[in-house]
Amino acid sequence: MKAALGVTGCIAAYKSIEIMRGLQKEGVSVEVVLTRAGAGFVSPLTFESLSGRNVIIDMFEPERNLDIHHISLAQSIDLLIVAPATANILGKFAHGIADDFLSTLYLATPAPVLIAPAMNEAMWRHPAVRANVEILRARGCGFVDPEQGILACGMQGEGRLASVDVIVSRALKTLRGAPGVDGRMTGLNVIITAGPTVEDIDPIRFISNRSSGKTGYAVAAAAARRGAKVFLVSGPTGLSAPAGVELIPVRTAAEMKDAVLSLYDKADIVVKAAAVADYRPVTAAAQKIKKGDDERTLTLERTDDILAILGKRKKKQFLAGFAAETENLLESARKKLREKNLDLIVANDVSHGVFGEDSSTVHFIVPDGEPVTLEARPKTEIAEKLLELILGKC
């Protein structure tokens, strides 16, 4: 196994030495990529002395460009880990800025990416940084979130680099689950639905919901990393399709139904994570409805229940659904599991505004077992656990 360790300009950069050594002890070959700012905190000589390998800093180094090094390295590694990762490198990764070796390596590698941020708490909570993190999570990047503690600036809060043991453990787990190391879903066709659906009232107004699509996109990314052929049928979101995933954009519940049914016969696994509208206007006005003094009544009709249709037509497919509820969570989820002929359901309490958040509390329920609960965990971790449970049942 081979990993590239990206080290950026942060006071916690010295801990990357311990991360490198921890990986080496487990038999991982580590190549260090040090940014110019990172070299201001830890010298290249330190890494070279302990690793016995040259450290990469510049894009254009003498005698190292005969094989276009950022491309050859990108193709040879099983994991790119960035620890510590600054707000600057998160922004570069999120927006495709490739102005040094590390940011170029990120764009060029098909390997899994694991990021361990470290920065001041105010920076970590800044909307720009949060948006960049969300973009990268949606693309399938793994995160080891910073911890609470005393920061270099003297403040106390969330932003401290996660412990070395946690980062090394997560890196090893990712390496052992990377394509080519654990390709347990190779050859499987997987359909995943994600995001909301939209039902028009008139040309500018519509009925929808607050689903962000983050969970569905995270499941799609995790399945692709395991070697599956993934079809992501997605309603409107602000997310980019994960690498290796075929995105099928839809808008309405009817469009989502048609897209899923067109793929269903060849599917091995279906994960219905989308928040599909239960109702739509009986008619949509051709022109904008003008404002008046009178009250308006909007008449709605049921949309087709896609999950129920799939349950009735199920043959060889493993069918997983989601139950987003505000009350009687487990009881309602078990009822949905039975009535719709599902193999697994993920129960999600949405009464506290989890739509759009990066984490959630969920309960995985199967017909023949007790619920498995993940409490306040990142949606990327929820996606990994879901696939592990599905693989255990298939």
LINUR-V459611 format. One record per backbone hydrogen bond with DSSP energy under -0.5 kcal/mol. NH is the residue of the N-H (numbers start at 1). CO is the residue of the C=O. Records with the same first field share a line. If there is no record, write none. Layout:
NH->CO + CO
This chain:
3->29
4->79
5->31
6->4 + 81
7->33
8->84
10->8
13->10
14->11
15->12
16->13
17->14
18->14
19->15
20->16
21->17
22->18
23->19
24->20
25->21
26->22 + 23
27->24
28->23
29->1
31->3
32->30
33->5
34->32 + 56
35->7 + 33
39->35
40->36 + 37
41->38
42->38
46->43
47->43
48->44
49->45
50->46
51->47
52->48
56->32
61->59
64->61
68->65
69->64
71->68
72->68
73->69
74->70
75->71
76->72 + 73
77->73
78->2
79->2
80->112
81->4 + 79
82->114
83->6 + 81
84->116
85->116
86->84
90->86
91->87
92->88
93->89
94->90
95->91
96->92 + 93
97->92
98->96
99->97
101->57
104->100
105->101
106->102
107->103
108->104
109->105
112->78
114->80
115->142
116->82
117->115
118->85
119->159
124->120
125->121
126->122 + 123
130->126
131->127
132->128
133->129
134->130
135->131
136->132
137->133
138->134
139->135
140->137
141->136
142->113
144->115
145->143
147->160
149->157
151->155
154->151
157->149
159->147
160->147 + 157
167->163
168->164
169->165
170->166
171->167
172->168
173->169
174->170
175->171
176->172
177->173 + 174
178->175
181->178
182->178
185->226
186->183
187->227
188->185
190->188 + 229
191->269
192->231
193->271
194->233
196->236
197->275
198->251
199->207
201->202 + 205
202->205
207->199
217->213
218->214
219->215
220->216
221->217
222->218
223->219
224->220
225->221
226->222
227->224
228->223
229->188
230->228 + 244
231->190
232->230 + 246
233->192 + 231
234->232 + 248
235->194
243->139
245->242
246->230
247->245
248->232
249->247
250->234
256->252
257->253
258->254
259->255
260->256
261->257
262->258
263->259 + 260
264->260
265->261
266->263
267->264
268->189
269->189
270->318
271->191
272->270 + 320
273->193 + 271
275->195
276->274
280->301
282->299
285->201 + 283
290->288
299->297
301->280
303->278
306->304
309->305
310->306
311->307
312->308
313->309
314->310
318->268
319->317
320->270 + 318
321->344
322->272
323->346
324->322
325->323 + 348
332->328
333->329
334->330
335->331
336->332
337->333
338->334
339->335
340->336
341->338
342->337
343->319
344->319
345->365
346->321
347->345 + 363
348->323
349->361
350->325 + 348
353->350
357->354
360->377
362->360 + 374
363->347
364->372
365->345 + 363
369->366
372->364
373->371
374->362
375->373
376->374
377->360
379->358
382->378
383->379
384->380
385->381
386->382
387->383
388->384
389->385
390->386
391->387
392->388
393->389 + 390
394->390
